[in-house]
Amino acid sequence: MGILKKIITSNNKKRLFVLGLDGTPFTFLQKQMEEGKMPHFQRMLEKGSFLRMNSVIPCISSVAWTSFLTGVNLAKHNLQGFVDRKLNPFRVYIPTARNIAVPTISEILSEAGKRVVSINVPVSYPPKEVNGIQISCFLATDLAKAVYPKHYYSYLKEIGYRIDVDAWQGRKEKEKFLKDIHYTYDKRLEAAYYLMGREDWDYFQLHIMETDRINHFLWEQWESGHETYAAEFDKFYNKVDQLVGDLDARLGNDVEFMILSDHGFCSIKKEVYLNQWLEKNGYLKYKTDAPKSVTDMHPQSKAYSLIPGRIFINLKGREDEGSVAPGNEYESLRQELMEKIIHITDPDTGEKIVKKIYKREDLYSGPFYDDSPDLVVVPNDGFDLKGNIKQPNLTYKGELVGMHTDDDAFFYLRNYDIEPQEFGIIDMLPTIAELMEFPMKEAENFDGSSVLS
């Protein structure tokens, strides 16, 4: 386990602005700059470090940003997926900030007397009572409940602030979707600039979720050069580039400036339904002919999957109606599944779907280790692993055209010359601690280490 390598003590007030561009790949930014499409970002390279960064496994925004916020893996912070499971009785649910088991950066900084502003950061709902302001993320369905302190709600309502875009429009009504993207993004910036000028802050984190949204529904069109939507895609990212240049000018050199993403992106060739494969191959059965979810699993089942690529063994003593004995039977089944799943191919093209399969002990450690998946399947680019049940086929090509990748996030830090190195989003909290020059009592528990040390 890595620890914070160095903390510099100083009486000077150190301030940091973090801009999160959700799902924006390192290689994409490189390509855009090579084509002259992001001039402000290009100029930033002359006065800082721009590096490729790893995400987390499984590659989910909620898990990645929680690892960013806490500096630890999912078996320590307890945010394991966009949907998680509870046992006895077996049910699935969408985790929120209430489920995060360790302090987040906003809480750590608040305790240290630092004033924080957090806007739209994933898994920040419900907002915590911090020393500063929190405006929550897409998990919030009611803006009135998404703001701390509550008196800022009236301002956000007045300007027409929107928590998130209507992603369903991206499937069928792309013109409306694009208008929604621009509107939501513009209001996000309006609120951010208002708070930047009004508040005396030490740490400010602004999260742009619209990059992830547009990537999910227009990535393939951008990549293929679609006559309409490729230009619209570039138009939006030009606005993001303008934001980078504007923040650079507004912040000046007295504030540290970090920009990063949580994962990469690529076009989807096929959605892949692992539960369909498990059912077809006799590992998953249901109590009814019309199950609503994996919670309708029959006690004779041996394994089931939750998005994306997390496989859980129906283990006796852990699962509600476990069928697989711990020890040799459990290990034998895991090995059998690994040997079979690695060879799954696209029925239409014969392409290999799976890149790698991890056992949980290869990835995780911590008090919530027993809740972590027994296996995690990592697909080859283009194969988006889903947790749907009762699908007629193993694969499907739908309206969702972009998917996450775990090895193509980016990290930028102004005014620092950082050597190329292997690191990930889990290393960001130790890095922030060093940038802001204050000791963290949590440092000894971090799973990452500062990229500056």
KATAFEN-V969075 format. One record per backbone hydrogen bond with DSSP energy under -1.0 kcal/mol. CO is the residue of the C=O (numbers start at 1). NH is the residue of the N-H. E is the energy in kcal/mol with one decimal. If there is no record, write none. Layout:
# KATAFEN-V969075
{{CO;NH;E} {CO;NH;E}}
This chain:
# KATAFEN-V969075
{{15;256;-2.6} {16;204;-2.3} {17;258;-2.7} {18;206;-2.5} {19;260;-2.1} {20;208;-3.4} {21;24;-1.6} {25;29;-2.0} {26;30;-2.3} {27;31;-2.1} {28;32;-2.7} {29;33;-2.5} {30;34;-2.3} {31;35;-1.6} {32;37;-2.8} {33;36;-1.6} {38;42;-2.2} {39;43;-2.1} {40;44;-1.4} {41;45;-1.1} {43;46;-1.0} {44;47;-1.6} {47;415;-3.6} {49;413;-1.9} {51;411;-2.3} {53;409;-1.9} {54;425;-1.7} {58;60;-1.6} {60;64;-2.9} {61;65;-3.0} {62;66;-1.4} {63;67;-2.1} {64;68;-2.0} {65;69;-2.5} {66;70;-1.5} {67;71;-2.7} {69;105;-1.0} {71;447;-3.0} {73;76;-2.2} {73;77;-2.2} {74;78;-2.0} {75;368;-3.2} {77;101;-2.3} {84;93;-2.4} {86;91;-2.5} {91;86;-2.9} {93;84;-2.9} {96;99;-1.9} {97;100;-1.1} {104;108;-2.8} {105;109;-2.8} {106;110;-1.9} {107;111;-2.3} {108;112;-1.3} {109;114;-2.8} {110;113;-1.7} {115;202;-3.2} {115;203;-2.0} {116;133;-2.2} {117;205;-2.9} {118;135;-3.0} {119;207;-2.2} {125;97;-3.2} {128;130;-1.6} {130;132;-1.9} {131;116;-2.3} {133;118;-2.3} {134;148;-2.5} {135;120;-3.0} {137;140;-2.0} {142;145;-1.5} {143;146;-1.7} {146;136;-3.1} {148;134;-2.7} {149;152;-1.7} {150;153;-2.0} {152;156;-2.1} {153;157;-2.9} {154;158;-2.0} {155;159;-1.9} {156;161;-2.7} {165;167;-1.2} {166;169;-1.5} {167;170;-1.2} {168;171;-1.3} {169;173;-2.3} {173;177;-2.3} {174;178;-2.6} {175;179;-1.9} {176;180;-2.4} {177;181;-2.5} {178;182;-2.3} {179;183;-2.4} {180;184;-2.8} {181;185;-2.4} {182;186;-2.6} {183;187;-2.4} {184;188;-2.0} {185;189;-2.1} {186;190;-2.2} {187;191;-2.2} {188;192;-2.1} {189;193;-2.9} {190;194;-1.8} {191;195;-2.3} {192;196;-2.6} {193;197;-1.8} {194;198;-1.4} {195;199;-2.5} {199;201;-1.1} {202;16;-2.5} {203;117;-2.3} {204;18;-3.1} {205;119;-2.8} {206;20;-2.8} {208;22;-1.9} {209;213;-1.8} {210;214;-2.6} {211;215;-1.8} {212;216;-2.0} {213;217;-1.2} {214;218;-1.8} {215;219;-1.4} {216;401;-2.1} {216;402;-1.6} {218;222;-2.4} {219;223;-2.9} {220;224;-2.2} {221;226;-2.9} {226;230;-1.2} {228;232;-1.5} {229;233;-2.3} {230;234;-2.3} {231;235;-2.3} {232;236;-2.0} {233;237;-2.1} {234;238;-1.9} {235;239;-1.3} {236;240;-1.6} {237;241;-2.3} {238;242;-2.1} {239;243;-1.9} {240;244;-2.0} {241;245;-2.1} {242;246;-2.5} {243;247;-2.9} {244;248;-2.1} {245;249;-1.8} {246;250;-2.7} {247;251;-2.8} {248;252;-1.2} {256;17;-2.6} {257;414;-2.5} {258;19;-2.7} {259;412;-3.0} {260;21;-2.8} {264;405;-1.1} {266;403;-2.7} {270;384;-2.2} {271;396;-1.6} {272;386;-3.4} {273;277;-1.5} {274;278;-2.8} {275;279;-2.4} {276;280;-2.6} {277;281;-2.0} {278;283;-2.7} {278;284;-1.2} {279;282;-1.6} {283;302;-3.5} {283;303;-1.9} {285;298;-3.0} {293;296;-2.0} {294;297;-1.6} {296;287;-2.6} {298;301;-2.3} {302;314;-2.4} {304;312;-2.9} {306;310;-2.2} {309;377;-2.9} {310;306;-2.2} {311;374;-1.2} {311;375;-1.9} {312;304;-2.0} {313;315;-2.3} {314;323;-2.4} {314;324;-2.5} {315;318;-1.6} {315;319;-2.6} {319;322;-1.1} {324;316;-2.9} {327;331;-2.6} {328;332;-2.7} {329;333;-2.1} {330;334;-2.4} {331;335;-2.3} {332;336;-2.3} {333;337;-2.7} {334;338;-2.4} {335;339;-2.3} {336;340;-1.6} {337;341;-3.1} {338;342;-1.7} {340;343;-1.2} {341;344;-1.8} {344;353;-2.3} {346;350;-3.0} {351;346;-2.6} {353;380;-3.0} {356;378;-3.4} {358;376;-2.4} {359;362;-1.8} {360;363;-1.5} {360;364;-2.6} {366;369;-1.7} {368;371;-1.1} {369;372;-1.5} {374;360;-1.5} {375;311;-2.9} {376;358;-2.7} {378;355;-2.4} {378;356;-2.1} {380;383;-2.0} {382;269;-2.8} {382;270;-2.2} {384;272;-2.9} {386;274;-1.1} {394;273;-2.8} {396;271;-3.6} {401;268;-2.2} {403;266;-1.8} {405;264;-2.7} {406;55;-3.1} {408;26;-2.4} {409;53;-2.7} {410;261;-2.0} {411;51;-3.0} {412;259;-2.3} {413;49;-2.3} {423;54;-2.3} {424;427;-2.0} {425;428;-1.5} {427;431;-1.4} {428;432;-2.7} {429;433;-2.4} {430;434;-1.8} {431;435;-2.5} {432;436;-2.6} {433;438;-1.5} {440;443;-1.6} {442;445;-2.2} {443;446;-1.4}}
